[in-house]
Amino acid sequence: MTSPNPLQLLRLFQKVAPAAFFQQLCKENGYDFRQGVYSAAVVVWLMIWQRLQGNRGLAAAVQHLLQGGAGELVGDCKRWNQDRVSAATGGYCQARQKLPKLIVSQVNDRIIEQLRTEMQEGWKGLSRPVCVVDGSTLQLRHEPELVKAFSPGRNQHGENHWPVMRIVVFHDVFSGLALRPAWGPMYGETAVSEQALAEQAVERLPADAVVLGDGNFGIFAFAHVVQQSQRPMILRLTQARAQKILGSALVEGTDRRVVWRASRWDRDAHPQLPEQALVEGRVIVRANPSRSKEFLYLFTTLDLDANEILGIYQLRWNVETDLRSLKRTVGLHQLSSKSLDMVEKELLLAMAAYNLVRAVMCLAARRTNLTPRQLSFSFVQTVVEAALPGLDNAATEEQYQRRLDRMLRYAAQGKLPHRSRVRSYPRKIWAQGGHFPMRKRIVPNEEQPK
């Protein structure tokens, strides 16, 4: 595959999402596309910049704009041309709130699609992407609207304080790109499971994608949804479920075609299943290469050799490091917005910022004959953070390309170490120290002790 045009990837809005694209989106959604300072393109870019800069505040984003960080995105604006733009954050704050969530979602999808087309890799002998699914949780601010939408949950000590959002994300196992996630409450009467969220996200996958999931998604209802979408799958099964499907003892080396039918428990838990629902595929039993005395029970609809199926499934672990990069390196473990709409917009544009860093990793890796997975995400993110001001302020195309080449050269130096042997010491953590007393919840109208 030839190397993609770097300008198409890194000049995020001038190339991937140009002004004409924003005009079309705004027209379709009935949003006033003004040529003012805080147009839709500028607001989206500043929100992505905030995430790339360690979730910086509104004041930092406004200063970035005033220093020319948005480049040509501002367009023809009278106040901008006369240098009368205020440094206050009120205008930017209002523009963020007024920006329709649907526009943010469509911009995010376009960025993902453009980057995925350029960065697509695949398993040898399998000319299609492989997308692995997994779930996680995000912590939200304690605001009345968010508490109502995402219940904080309870434990043996009483009601928790922070609202919790459950998300499910599909990642490309080769490039690390993340598709638009599905989310919902983790606790409360409207709580939604990871499997149900994954069913919602399946339709956003490329039509030819292979769905890869661990034992949490190796259930009949999810397998049936994937089959109905006409996408192949590789799902890990529990030992009991694999034995039930095979109808015989589990023997290492088994590779047998089966017809997976819904059990009574499946129908009770998922009443929407059709009466004659079934999934045809293969059950493969192999020893786990990474754990002795453990077996892997895999269900697949692919016709590849069993060893290749096992090799593809071993790539599933990549999603764990991808989620860690999303939550810790990009800072998505806690969202700072106070309203439901802003939380969802912040989440979507944080995914766009994450994918931008992944694009840089792919470009840097190709220049040094590496794979994107061989580079450190946090290292490359640091390089991008440091290089963005210079890229934004480049006076000419030649200067931009020179600075871009330098950024990619530095990013390629963030190669992860190759461990030739296992760790010589067990993993341990420092014990947690003392804590302050727990803050007690004050109930209104409750008589306080004298």
Residue pairs with C-beta under 8 A, 6 or more apart in sequence:
1 120
1 121
3 363
3 366
3 367
4 118
4 119
4 363
5 15
6 363
6 401
6 404
6 408
7 15
7 400
7 401
7 404
8 15
8 16
8 114
8 118
9 15
9 16
9 114
9 115
9 118
9 356
9 359
9 360
9 363
10 356
10 359
10 360
10 391
10 404
12 45
12 48
12 111
12 356
13 19
13 22
13 41
13 44
13 45
13 73
14 71
14 72
14 73
16 110
16 111
16 114
16 115
17 41
17 44
17 107
17 110
17 111
19 41
19 73
19 75
21 110
22 33
22 39
22 40
22 41
22 103
22 107
23 33
25 31
25 40
25 103
25 106
25 107
26 32
26 33
26 40
26 103
27 33
29 100
29 102
29 103
31 40
31 99
31 100
31 103
33 39
33 40
35 75
35 76
35 77
36 77
36 79
37 65
37 74
37 77
37 79
37 80
37 85
37 91
38 91
38 92
38 95
39 73
39 74
39 75
40 99
40 103
41 73
42 65
42 70
42 73
42 74
42 95
43 92
43 95
43 96
43 99
44 99
44 103
44 104
44 107
44 349
45 70
45 73
46 61
46 64
46 65
46 69
46 70
46 92
47 61
47 96
47 345
47 346
47 349
48 349
48 352
48 353
48 356
49 56
49 61
49 64
49 69
49 388
50 56
50 57
50 60
50 61
51 330
51 331
51 349
51 350
51 353
51 354
52 353
52 356
52 357
52 381
52 384
52 385
52 388
53 60
53 64
53 385
53 388
54 331
54 385
55 331
55 336
58 89
58 92
58 93
59 87
59 89
61 89
61 92
62 87
62 88
62 89
62 92
63 87
64 70
65 74
65 85
65 92
66 85
66 87
67 389
67 393
68 392
68 393
69 388
69 389
69 392
69 393
70 392
71 392
74 80
79 85
96 342
96 345
97 339
97 341
97 342
99 345
101 341
101 344
101 345
101 348
104 344
104 345
104 348
104 349
105 180
105 348
107 352
108 180
108 348
108 349
108 351
108 352
109 180
109 204
111 352
111 355
111 356
112 177
112 178
112 179
112 180
112 351
112 352
112 355
115 177
115 355
115 356
115 358
115 359
116 129
116 172
116 175
116 177
116 206
118 359
118 362
119 172
119 175
119 177
119 358
119 359
119 362
119 372
120 129
120 172
120 174
120 175
121 172
121 174
121 175
121 371
122 128
122 129
122 130
122 174
123 130
123 308
123 311
123 312
125 304
125 308
126 210
126 302
126 304
126 308
126 312
128 206
128 208
128 209
128 210
129 172
129 174
129 206
129 208
129 209
129 210
130 172
130 173
130 174
130 209
130 210
130 212
130 312
130 315
131 170
131 171
131 172
131 173
131 179
131 205
131 206
131 209
131 210
131 211
131 212
132 170
132 171
132 173
132 212
132 213
132 315
132 316
132 318
132 319
133 168
133 169
133 170
133 198
133 201
133 211
133 212
133 213
133 217
133 319
134 168
134 169
134 171
134 213
134 214
134 319
134 320
134 323
135 166
135 167
135 168
135 169
135 194
135 197
135 198
135 216
136 166
136 167
136 169
136 323
136 326
136 327
137 164
137 165
137 166
137 167
137 186
138 164
138 165
138 167
138 183
138 327
138 332
138 333
138 334
138 335
138 347
139 162
139 163
139 164
139 165
139 333
139 334
139 335
140 146
140 150
140 162
140 163
140 164
140 165
140 334
140 335
140 343
141 162
141 163
141 335
141 336
141 337
141 338
142 152
142 161
142 162
142 163
143 163
143 338
143 339
145 338
145 339
145 340
146 163
146 338
146 339
146 340
146 343
147 163
149 163
149 185
149 340
150 163
150 164
150 165
150 185
150 186
150 187
150 188
151 163
151 164
151 185
151 186
151 187
151 188
151 189
151 190
151 191
152 159
152 160
152 161
152 162
152 163
152 164
152 187
153 159
153 160
153 164
153 186
153 187
153 188
154 160
154 187
157 438
158 441
159 441
161 441
164 185
164 186
164 187
165 183
165 184
165 185
165 186
165 335
165 343
166 183
166 184
166 185
166 186
166 191
166 192
166 194
166 197
167 181
167 182
167 183
167 197
167 347
168 181
168 182
168 183
168 194
168 197
168 198
168 200
168 201
169 178
169 179
169 181
169 201
169 319
169 322
169 323
169 326
169 351
170 178
170 179
170 201
170 204
170 205
170 209
171 177
171 178
171 179
171 318
171 319
171 322
172 179
173 212
173 312
173 315
173 316
173 318
173 319
174 315
174 371
174 372
174 373
175 358
175 362
175 372
176 318
176 322
176 325
176 358
176 361
176 372
176 373
176 377
177 355
177 358
178 322
178 326
178 351
178 354
178 355
178 358
179 201
179 204
179 205
180 201
180 204
180 348
180 351
181 201
181 347
181 351
182 197
182 198
182 200
182 201
183 197
183 344
183 347
184 190
184 191
184 192
184 196
184 197
185 191
185 192
194 216
194 217
195 216
195 217
195 219
195 221
195 222
198 213
198 217
198 222
199 221
199 222
199 225
202 211
202 225
202 226
202 229
202 231
203 229
205 211
205 229
205 231
207 230
207 231
208 231
209 231
210 231
210 232
210 233
210 234
210 302
210 312
211 226
211 231
211 232
211 233
211 234
211 235
212 233
212 234
212 235
212 312
212 313
212 315
212 316
213 222
213 233
213 234
213 235
213 236
213 316
214 235
214 236
214 316
215 236
215 237
215 238
217 235
218 235
218 236
218 237
218 238
218 241
218 299
219 241
219 266
220 260
220 261
220 262
220 263
220 266
220 270
220 273
220 277
220 279
221 262
221 266
221 269
221 270
221 273
222 235
223 233
223 235
223 260
223 279
223 281
223 299
224 262
224 273
224 277
224 279
226 233
227 233
227 279
227 280
227 301
232 300
232 301
232 302
233 281
233 299
233 300
233 301
233 302
234 298
234 299
234 300
234 302
234 309
234 312
234 313
235 298
235 299
235 300
236 296
236 297
236 298
236 299
236 313
236 316
237 245
237 283
237 297
237 298
237 299
238 297
239 250
239 295
239 297
241 297
242 250
242 283
242 285
242 297
242 299
243 249
243 250
244 263
245 258
245 260
245 283
245 299
246 254
246 256
246 258
246 283
250 285
250 295
250 297
251 285
252 285
252 286
252 287
252 295
253 285
253 286
254 283
254 284
254 285
255 282
255 283
255 284
255 285
255 306
256 282
256 283
257 280
257 281
257 282
258 280
258 281
258 282
258 283
259 278
259 279
259 280
260 278
260 279
260 280
260 281
260 299
261 277
261 278
262 270
262 273
262 277
262 278
266 273
267 273
279 301
280 301
281 299
281 300
281 301
282 299
282 300
282 301
283 297
283 298
283 299
284 296
284 297
284 298
284 299
284 300
284 306
284 309
284 310
285 295
285 296
285 297
285 298
286 295
286 296
286 298
286 306
286 310
287 294
287 295
287 296
288 294
288 295
288 296
289 310
289 314
290 314
296 310
296 313
298 309
298 310
298 313
300 309
302 309
304 312
318 373
321 377
325 354
325 377
325 378
326 332
326 350
326 351
326 354
327 333
329 377
329 378
329 381
330 350
330 353
330 354
330 357
330 381
331 350
332 347
332 350
332 354
335 343
335 346
335 347
336 346
337 343
337 345
337 346
356 384
357 377
357 380
357 381
357 384
358 372
358 377
360 380
360 383
360 384
360 407
360 408
360 411
361 372
361 375
361 377
361 380
361 411
362 372
363 408
363 411
364 370
364 375
364 380
364 408
364 409
364 411
364 412
364 414
365 371
365 372
365 374
365 375
365 412
367 408
367 409
367 412
368 412
368 415
370 412
370 415
374 415
374 416
375 411
375 412
375 414
375 415
375 416
376 414
376 415
376 416
379 411
379 413
379 414
380 411
380 414
383 407
383 410
383 411
383 414
384 407
384 411
387 403
387 406
387 407
387 410
390 403
391 400
391 403
391 404
391 407
394 400
394 403
